[in-house]
Amino acid sequence: MLTPKGQENLKEEQEKEQEKETAPRHAGMKIEICRQDKHGEARRTMVAPWVIAAVVVGIILLFILMNGIYRGQLGQLNAQLKEQQRIADTLRINVTTANEKIEELTLRDEEQDRENATLSSTLTAKSDELAAMQAAEAARYIPNAYPLRGAATLLAEEPQEEGDPEEEETDPAEENPAEENPIEENPIEDSPIEDSPASTGTDAMGPEEKKTLDIPEDAPAAVFSAAAESRAIATADGTVVSVTGNADKGYQIVLDHGNGYTSVYEGFGLALAGENDTVGRGSVLLYFVDETSIFTYWVRYADTWIDPLENMEING
């Protein structure tokens, strides 16, 4: 039989046993970690569960932190990638626009090249036309035409005069050929006789007047035998600088062509041009009345007398 104090102690022990049974089983648990040291001996380490839990929680928190950092960096990279993509799209648009402008400029250049080629061709044609016109204009003042119109014969050399024409006996009719062969019976359409002050056949410069131009004896000349009604004509455009002589001694007409050329026409006939007259190629200068008249033609360039037959245009 237990005393009341013994019963009380027994009851306390029973309550403690009951508390032990009802307490969590893991409350006093520890995790044993075995490892091998450098000597090969087993080492046991006891780790409390809360330490393991703390480590696990720490790992989880670290994972969450790293995941957040990764996501943040990934977001920044995505933003940068989008920005780079936008810049690339802008550059692509700019390149496309630049290529279109280059094509447009290329087309304009090709069109401009065609226009330049057309203008160049036109300019070349105009230049050639202008050069031809200038050449034709210059040719008008070069004394190379045939100096006679009508029947005439080119003599091999200038005939030698046997005496002074003033001392030879002449037929009274030959002294005034204009009376024997009136000009009115043979009108000349190119240059009417009555238009010239020298067409009367009388002394224009006086019987003792010397010829203005002194021609050397060895100067080359073209000598013709001109038939009646033949005419000496200007071989190029020019200005009459002198008309000297008379119907008895013969006339000498000098033309200045303004380019260094001078042409001289000398013969017995009627002078149809006056000093300072402007004449064109083909203008009548002398009209021959006698059946046969000697006509001499000279050409001088600067101070040199040249052979007029070298460049003479003889047609027919």
C-alpha positions as CSV (number, residue, x, y, z in Angstrom):
1,M,0.0,0.0,0.0
2,L,1.4,3.3,-1.1
3,T,1.4,6.3,1.1
4,P,-0.2,9.4,-0.2
5,K,3.2,10.9,-1.0
6,G,4.2,7.8,-2.9
7,Q,1.0,7.9,-4.9
8,E,1.7,11.5,-5.7
9,N,5.2,10.7,-6.9
10,L,3.9,7.9,-9.0
11,K,1.3,10.1,-10.6
12,E,4.0,12.7,-11.5
13,E,6.1,10.0,-13.1
14,Q,3.1,8.8,-15.1
15,E,2.4,12.3,-16.3
16,K,6.0,12.7,-17.4
17,E,5.9,9.5,-19.3
18,Q,2.7,10.6,-20.9
19,E,4.2,13.9,-21.9
20,K,7.2,12.1,-23.4
21,E,4.8,9.9,-25.4
22,T,2.8,12.9,-26.6
23,A,5.8,15.1,-27.4
24,P,7.0,15.3,-31.1
25,R,9.3,12.6,-32.0
26,H,11.6,14.8,-34.0
27,A,12.0,17.3,-31.3
28,G,15.2,15.8,-30.1
29,M,16.4,14.4,-33.5
30,K,19.7,15.2,-35.0
31,I,21.2,14.4,-38.4
32,E,24.4,12.5,-38.4
33,I,26.7,13.3,-41.2
34,C,29.5,10.8,-41.8
35,R,32.6,11.8,-43.6
36,Q,36.1,10.4,-44.0
37,D,39.1,12.5,-43.0
38,K,42.5,12.5,-44.6
39,H,43.6,9.5,-42.4
40,G,40.8,7.4,-43.6
41,E,39.0,7.4,-40.3
42,A,35.2,7.9,-40.2
43,R,34.1,11.1,-38.7
44,R,30.6,11.7,-37.5
45,T,29.0,15.1,-37.3
46,M,25.7,15.7,-35.7
47,V,23.7,18.4,-37.3
48,A,20.5,19.7,-35.9
49,P,17.5,19.7,-38.2
50,W,17.1,23.5,-38.0
51,V,20.5,24.0,-39.4
52,I,19.5,21.8,-42.4
53,A,16.3,23.8,-42.7
54,A,18.2,27.1,-42.6
55,V,20.6,25.9,-45.3
56,V,17.7,24.8,-47.4
57,V,15.9,28.1,-46.9
58,G,19.1,29.9,-47.7
59,I,19.5,28.0,-50.9
60,I,15.9,28.7,-51.9
61,L,16.4,32.4,-51.1
62,L,19.6,32.5,-53.1
63,F,17.9,30.8,-56.0
64,I,15.1,33.3,-55.8
65,L,17.6,36.1,-55.7
66,M,19.6,34.8,-58.6
67,N,16.5,34.2,-60.6
68,G,15.4,37.8,-60.0
69,I,18.8,39.1,-61.0
70,Y,18.8,36.9,-64.1
71,R,15.3,38.0,-65.0
72,G,16.3,41.6,-64.6
73,Q,19.4,41.2,-66.8
74,L,17.3,39.2,-69.3
75,G,14.8,42.1,-69.4
76,Q,17.7,44.6,-70.0
77,L,19.1,42.4,-72.7
78,N,15.7,42.1,-74.3
79,A,15.3,45.9,-74.2
80,Q,18.7,46.4,-75.7
81,L,17.9,43.8,-78.3
82,K,14.7,45.5,-79.2
83,E,16.5,48.9,-79.4
84,Q,19.2,47.3,-81.7
85,Q,16.4,45.8,-83.8
86,R,14.7,49.2,-84.0
87,I,18.0,50.8,-85.0
88,A,18.6,48.1,-87.6
89,D,15.1,48.6,-89.0
90,T,15.8,52.3,-89.2
91,L,19.1,51.7,-90.9
92,R,17.5,49.3,-93.3
93,I,14.8,51.9,-94.2
94,N,17.6,54.5,-94.6
95,V,19.6,52.2,-96.9
96,T,16.5,51.4,-98.9
97,T,15.8,55.2,-99.2
98,A,19.4,55.9,-100.1
99,N,19.3,53.1,-102.8
100,E,16.2,54.6,-104.3
101,K,17.8,58.0,-104.4
102,I,20.9,56.5,-105.9
103,E,18.8,54.8,-108.6
104,E,17.0,58.1,-109.2
105,L,20.2,60.0,-109.4
106,T,21.6,57.3,-111.8
107,L,18.6,57.7,-114.0
108,R,19.0,61.5,-113.9
109,D,22.7,61.1,-114.8
110,E,21.9,58.9,-117.7
111,E,19.2,61.3,-118.9
112,Q,21.7,64.2,-118.4
113,D,24.3,62.2,-120.3
114,R,21.9,61.7,-123.2
115,E,21.0,65.4,-123.1
116,N,24.7,66.3,-123.0
117,A,25.4,63.9,-125.9
118,T,22.5,65.6,-127.9
119,L,23.8,69.0,-127.0
120,S,27.3,68.0,-127.9
121,S,26.1,66.7,-131.3
122,T,24.1,69.8,-131.9
123,L,27.0,72.0,-130.8
124,T,29.4,70.0,-133.1
125,A,27.0,70.3,-136.0
126,K,26.6,74.1,-135.3
127,S,30.3,74.5,-135.0
128,D,30.8,72.6,-138.2
129,E,28.1,74.7,-139.8
130,L,29.7,77.9,-138.4
131,A,33.1,76.8,-139.6
132,A,31.7,76.0,-143.0
133,M,30.0,79.4,-143.1
134,Q,33.2,81.1,-142.0
135,A,35.2,79.2,-144.6
136,A,32.6,80.1,-147.2
137,E,32.7,83.8,-146.0
138,A,36.5,83.8,-146.1
139,A,36.5,82.1,-149.5
140,R,34.5,85.0,-150.9
141,Y,37.5,87.2,-150.3
142,I,40.1,84.9,-151.9
143,P,40.7,85.9,-155.5
144,N,40.5,82.5,-157.2
145,A,37.6,82.8,-159.6
146,Y,38.1,83.0,-163.4
147,P,38.6,86.7,-164.2
148,L,36.7,86.8,-167.5
149,R,33.2,86.2,-168.7
150,G,32.6,85.6,-172.3
151,A,34.9,84.4,-175.1
152,A,38.6,84.6,-174.2
153,T,41.7,82.6,-174.7
154,L,44.5,82.1,-172.1
155,L,47.8,82.9,-173.7
156,A,50.9,80.9,-172.9
157,E,52.9,84.1,-172.2
158,E,52.3,87.8,-172.2
159,P,52.8,89.2,-175.8
160,Q,55.7,91.5,-176.3
161,E,54.7,95.0,-177.4
162,E,56.7,96.2,-180.5
163,G,56.4,99.8,-179.6
164,D,54.6,102.3,-177.5
165,P,50.9,101.9,-178.1
166,E,50.6,105.7,-178.2
167,E,53.0,105.8,-181.2
168,E,51.3,103.1,-183.3
169,E,49.0,104.1,-186.0
170,T,45.4,103.3,-185.2
171,D,42.3,103.4,-187.2
172,P,40.1,106.4,-186.3
173,A,37.4,103.9,-185.3
174,E,39.8,102.2,-182.9
175,E,40.5,105.4,-181.2
176,N,37.0,105.5,-179.9
177,P,35.7,101.9,-179.8
178,A,32.7,103.0,-177.9
179,E,31.4,104.8,-181.0
180,E,32.0,101.8,-183.3
181,N,30.4,99.2,-181.0
182,P,27.8,101.0,-179.0
183,I,27.3,99.4,-175.6
184,E,23.5,99.7,-176.0
185,E,23.6,97.1,-178.8
186,N,25.1,94.5,-176.3
187,P,23.4,95.2,-172.9
188,I,25.1,93.5,-169.9
189,E,22.6,92.5,-167.3
190,D,25.2,91.9,-164.5
191,S,26.6,95.5,-164.5
192,P,25.0,98.1,-166.8
193,I,27.5,100.3,-168.5
194,E,25.6,103.5,-167.6
195,D,25.9,102.8,-163.9
196,S,29.7,103.5,-163.9
197,P,31.4,106.9,-164.1
198,A,34.2,105.3,-166.1
199,S,32.0,103.7,-168.7
200,T,32.3,106.5,-171.3
201,G,35.6,105.3,-172.6
202,T,37.2,108.7,-172.1
203,D,40.3,109.6,-170.1
204,A,39.3,108.9,-166.5
205,M,42.6,109.9,-164.9
206,G,44.2,112.1,-167.6
207,P,46.3,111.0,-170.6
208,E,49.6,111.4,-168.7
209,E,48.4,109.6,-165.5
210,K,50.7,106.8,-164.4
211,K,49.2,103.5,-163.2
212,T,48.9,103.4,-159.4
213,L,50.4,100.0,-158.8
214,D,53.9,99.3,-160.0
215,I,54.1,95.7,-161.0
216,P,57.5,94.0,-161.3
217,E,58.3,92.7,-164.7
218,D,58.9,89.2,-163.3
219,A,55.6,89.1,-161.5
220,P,53.6,86.0,-162.6
221,A,50.5,86.9,-164.5
222,A,47.6,85.4,-166.4
223,V,47.3,86.9,-169.9
224,F,44.2,86.5,-172.0
225,S,43.0,87.4,-175.4
226,A,39.5,88.6,-174.9
227,A,36.9,88.8,-177.7
228,A,34.6,91.7,-178.2
229,E,31.8,92.0,-175.6
230,S,33.8,90.0,-173.1
231,R,34.0,91.3,-169.6
232,A,36.7,91.3,-166.9
233,I,35.0,90.4,-163.5
234,A,36.1,90.6,-159.9
235,T,37.5,87.3,-158.8
236,A,36.5,87.9,-155.1
237,D,34.6,90.4,-153.0
238,G,36.6,93.5,-152.3
239,T,37.0,97.2,-152.5
240,V,38.2,99.2,-155.6
241,V,41.3,101.1,-154.3
242,S,42.2,102.6,-157.7
243,V,41.1,103.0,-161.3
244,T,43.9,104.5,-163.4
245,G,44.6,104.9,-167.1
246,N,42.3,105.7,-170.0
247,A,40.7,104.1,-173.0
248,D,43.7,104.8,-175.2
249,K,46.4,103.5,-172.9
250,G,44.3,100.9,-171.1
251,Y,42.9,100.8,-167.6
252,Q,44.4,99.3,-164.5
253,I,41.9,98.4,-161.7
254,V,43.2,97.3,-158.3
255,L,41.0,95.5,-155.7
256,D,41.8,95.1,-152.1
257,H,40.1,92.0,-150.6
258,G,40.8,92.9,-147.0
259,N,42.7,89.7,-146.1
260,G,46.1,90.5,-147.5
261,Y,45.1,89.7,-151.1
262,T,45.2,92.2,-153.9
263,S,44.0,91.5,-157.4
264,V,44.9,93.7,-160.5
265,Y,43.0,93.8,-163.7
266,E,44.6,95.6,-166.7
267,G,43.4,95.9,-170.3
268,F,42.0,98.0,-173.1
269,G,38.3,98.5,-172.7
270,L,35.7,100.4,-170.8
271,A,36.1,100.7,-167.0
272,L,32.9,100.0,-165.2
273,A,34.0,100.5,-161.7
274,G,35.1,103.5,-159.7
275,E,37.4,104.1,-156.8
276,N,36.0,103.1,-153.3
277,D,33.3,100.9,-154.9
278,T,32.5,97.8,-153.0
279,V,32.2,94.9,-155.5
280,G,31.3,91.3,-155.2
281,R,32.7,88.2,-156.9
282,G,31.5,88.3,-160.5
283,S,31.0,92.1,-160.6
284,V,32.0,93.5,-164.0
285,L,35.1,95.7,-164.0
286,L,36.1,96.1,-167.7
287,Y,34.1,95.7,-170.8
288,F,36.0,94.9,-174.0
289,V,34.8,96.4,-177.2
290,D,37.6,95.6,-179.7
291,E,37.5,92.4,-181.7
292,T,40.6,91.2,-179.7
293,S,41.8,92.8,-176.5
294,I,44.8,91.8,-174.4
295,F,43.8,91.4,-170.7
296,T,46.3,90.8,-167.9
297,Y,45.5,89.6,-164.4
298,W,47.8,89.6,-161.3
299,V,47.3,88.4,-157.7
300,R,49.4,89.6,-154.8
301,Y,49.4,88.3,-151.2
302,A,51.0,90.7,-148.8
303,D,54.2,91.7,-150.6
304,T,54.5,88.5,-152.7
305,W,53.2,88.2,-156.2
306,I,51.7,84.7,-156.7
307,D,50.8,82.8,-159.9
308,P,47.0,83.4,-160.3
309,L,46.7,80.2,-162.3
310,E,47.6,78.0,-159.3
311,N,44.3,78.5,-157.5
312,M,42.1,79.7,-160.3
313,E,38.8,78.0,-160.6
314,I,38.2,77.3,-164.3
315,N,34.8,75.9,-165.2
316,G,33.9,74.8,-168.6
